[in-house]
């Protein structure tokens, strides 16, 4: 099904273009085609119209060349279907928007809490204010743990030496805590060590024309070695996500490649779909989300990282 493009030099607060906007919305409600508004006048003030259209699931694209590129990408990378938002955001969305709006830093523990609200599994964890706290949290978790710095502003912790993994004794936990607090400020995150499975990555980018898109790709070290990914516009279903994942060569890693363990690709697809719903609900608040890695196991997919950047007020 070919998409429809409504081409006009769109600008706000002009009665003729308000009339065209109403016609565009009316057409959108009466067709199953994906529709987009296209403006060819770069100096027009169309930001208010773009926000209005985006709330309805209609992108406003600047320039015919960009529009044609978008149409081609739509056909090449996903099943052609209209950009339809879900009926309503989850009840927790308003509270999270208030908590995160215009924040410069969103900590990993807070990111885990947000993920859990949207059905994304995360490791057992807690924040430690002291060495004794860290040891007690690890005892409650009951298995090997990871210690991470929770210093504000340190997002890529592994690259900065802010992560110590596979700690299973009181002595190892105490030593890691002392090391981290000597080099970083703030609390320390103590989290369950999740190691069994295939590493994948999920990311969200909030595009100014189309809104949030979710990228699914091999994760961990493979994110740099394998140049492939699936990009889907939010929100989408787990069935759409699974079809996109299965189209990747890396999906063989989930299907028992060369006698390996068969892993739960459906749980990865469901996690991606949950993230797409989060991205859609929080599109006015969040600019980017990166989860690298998510660990895909035989039963579940667990997000063991949470890097979240809020949109800055203009």
N, C-alpha and C positions, 0 to 999 in steps of 0.2 A: 504494500500500500504506500503510494507516494505521499509525502507530507505536503501541506499547503503553506505558502508564504504570502503574507499580507504586506505588500511593499508600499511604503509611504514615508515621507520625510517627517516622521513622528515628532511631535513636540507637545508639551503639556500646556494646559490653560489656554487652549485654542478651540473654539466651539466646534469647528469642522472636524478637528481631530478627535475631540470627545465623542462626536457622532460615529466616526470610524472605529474608535475603541469599543463602543457599544456593539457595533456590527461585528467586530472581531470576536468579542465575548459570546455573542449570540451564535455565531457560526461554530465556535469551539464547543458549545453545549449541545449542538445538534449533529455533530459528526464524530466518527471514530478515528478520523485522520489526526496525526500529530500536526499541530499548527504552530507557526512562529511569526512574530511581527518582525519586519526588516526595515531599517532606516538607512537611507543613503546620504543623509545630511549630517556630517560629523559635528557641526557646531550647535545642533538643536538641543534644547533643554528637555530631555526625555527621561530623566531619572525617576520622576514620580510615576510616569506611565510604566516604566520598566518594573518598578516595585509592585504596582497594581497587577500587571500581567503575571509576574512571577508568583504572586500569591494564588493565582488561579491555575498555575502550571503552564503558562505560556511564556517562552523566552522572547526577549526583544534583542535582536542581533544588529550590531552596527556594521553595515556594509554588505553588499551582495556577494563579494568574494568570500567573506566569512560565512555567510549564510549557505553558500554552495559547499564550502568545506564541511559545515555542520551536517548538511544533508548527506554528503558522502560518508562521513563518519557514522551517522545514524544507521545507514544501510550496511556498512562494513562490520560494525562492532556490536550490534544488538538487534533483536527482533524489532521490526518497526511497529511501534504501538504508541498511542498518545501519551504525553507526559501528564499523568493524572496523579494529583496528590491524594493521600489517604483522607478519609472523611474528617478526622479531627486529630490533633496531637494527643499523645498520652497525657493522663492527668498530671503527671509529675513534671511536664515540660515547663509550665509557667514558673514553678518554684526554681528549677534549675536555671532558667533564663535570668531570673532575678539574682541568683547567687553568682553567676559567671559573667554577667554583662560587663563589658569593658575591663575585665580583669587582665592584668599583665601576666600573671603567673597562675597556672592551674596545676596543682600538685598531683602526683601519680595516685596517691591514695584517694583523692577526691575524684580523679578520673575513673578509678575502679568502681567507686560508688555510683557514678553516673552510668557506667557500662552495665552494672548489675540491674539498674532500674529498667534498662532496655533489653534484658534477657541475655546479655553477653557475659559468659562465665569468666571469672577472674580467680587467681589463686587466693587461698586464705592468707590474710595479712593483717598487720597493725603497725602503728607508728610507735617507736621507742624514744623516750626522752632520756634514758639512762642505759648503762650496760645491763643493769639488773632487769630493766624493762625488756630489753632485747632477749635475754636468756629466758624470761618468763613467757614471752610471746612465742618463742620457738618451742618451748615445752608444750604450750597449748596447741600449737599447730601439729606437733607430734611426728614430724618427719624432717628430712634435710631441708634447710632454708637458704634463702638468698638475702643478703643485706645490701641495701641501696641507700645512697645519700638522698635525703629529701630537701637539700639546700635549694631555695628558690632560684630559678633561672638556669639550673643545670638540667637540660632536657635529654641530651644523648649521654647518659650516664656511663655506659660501657666505654665509650671513646675517651672519656675523661677520667677513667680509673675509679668511677664511683660505684662499682658493683663488685661484690664478692660472692661467689656461688658455691653451692654444694657444701654447706656447713652442717655437720651432724653432731658435733660435740660442744659441750659448754665452753671448753677452752678455745675452740676454733671460733665460736660466735663472739666471745669476749675479745679475742685478738682482732677480729675483723671490725668490731665496733670501735675499738680504740684507734685502729688505723683510719677508718673513715672519718671519725670525729676530729682526728688530728689534722686532716687535710681539707675537710669541708665543715661548714657551719650548719646549724639546724638539726632537725630530728633525723632518725634513721628508719627507713622502711624495712620491716622484717616480713618476708613473704615465703610461702610454700615454694619449694624447688620443684618445677615441672620440667622434666627432661625427656620423657618418652613420647616420641611422635615425630612428625614432620613439621619443619618451621616454615610458616607462610607469613605474609604481611598484608595488612589492610590499611588503607589510607583514605582520607577524605580531603578534597579540596573544594572550596566554595567559589565557583566561577561567577563573575559578576553578570554574565548574560544568561547562563543556563541554570544557575543554582548549584547545589552540592552534587558532586560525583564521587563514587567510591571506586578505588583501584584495588584489585585483588591480584597478588603476585607471589611467586616463591619468596620466602623470607630468610632471615638470618644472613649467612654468607652468600646464599644463592641469589639474593636480591641484586647483587652486583655482578654475579657470574652469568645469570640467565636473563637475556634481554627480552622478556615477554611479560605481559600483564593483560588483565581484562579491566575495562573501564565501563562502568554502568552508571546511568543517571539515577539519582535517588528520587523517590523511594522505589524499591523493586522487591519482587518475591524471592523466596528461596529457590523456586524452580528456575527463575531467570538466572540467578547466581550460579546454580549448579551447571546449567547449560554453558555458561561463560567459562567456568572453571574447567569443565570437561574438554573444552576446545583448546586448552593450553597443553603444550607438550609436557610441562611439569606435572600435570595431573596424573601422569604415570607413577609418580612417587607415592600417590595415594592409593593406587590400585594394585599394590603388591608387586612392584617392578622388580624383575629378576629374583623372584622368590622372597621379596620383602613382605612385611606385614601389611595386610589390607587395612587401610585407615578410613575413618568416617567422613567421606567427602560431603555428605549431607549436613553434618554438623558445621563444617566450614561454610557451606552455602547459607545455612540458617544464621550463623554469626554475621556474615556479610549483609544479609537482609536486615537483621536487627540494627546493625550499624547504619544502614541506609535510612532507616526510620528515624534513628536518633539525629542523623545529619539533616534530614528534612525538617524535623520538629525544631531543631536548634539553629536553623539556617540564618536567622537574624543575629545570632549571638556568637557562633563559632566560625572561625576561618579555616582551621586545619585540624585534622586528627591523624595521628600515626600510631599504629599498633604493629610493632615489629620486634619480636615475632608473636604470632599466635601459634600455639602448639596444637596440631591436629593429631589426636590419638585414635584408638580403636573405638571409643565410645563418644568422646566429647572433643570440643575445641575450646582452648583456654587462652585468653588474652593475657600475656605476661608482661606487657609494656603498655604505657598510656602517656603519649605526648599530645597535649591539646593546646591549641593557640586560639585565643578569643579574637573576635573582630574588634578593631579599634574604632572608636567613635570619630566621625569626621568633623 
